[in-house]
Amino acid sequence: MANARKPTRVKEKRTAKVHNYRLLQVLSRQFPTLTQTERIVCDLLAMHLRTKEIAEKMGIGARTVETHRQNIRRKLGVPKGKELSAFLCSI
């Protein structure tokens, strides 16, 4: 029993359902530096979902979503004072 190992828990990453294909196409063309995951986060942000809701849908941590949001904001050139979801809805 001395060498018994505990089973490792693996967090399952879920793929969120895409809702706005037009937005994803525009983002792919106009902002090619966005990763696929960042584009999915953009889709969910455009639906006005909160960070916690996005994290649950994607099966990732809220802090990871915050990191994606920061990267998206930087890559799209959205200033901190401007609402990111409002910007995405205006594209």
Summary of the structure (lengths in Angstrom):
residues: 91
radius of gyration: 16.2
end to end distance: 60.2
largest distance: 61.1
contacts: 204
relative contact order: 0.16
helix: 56%
strand: 0%
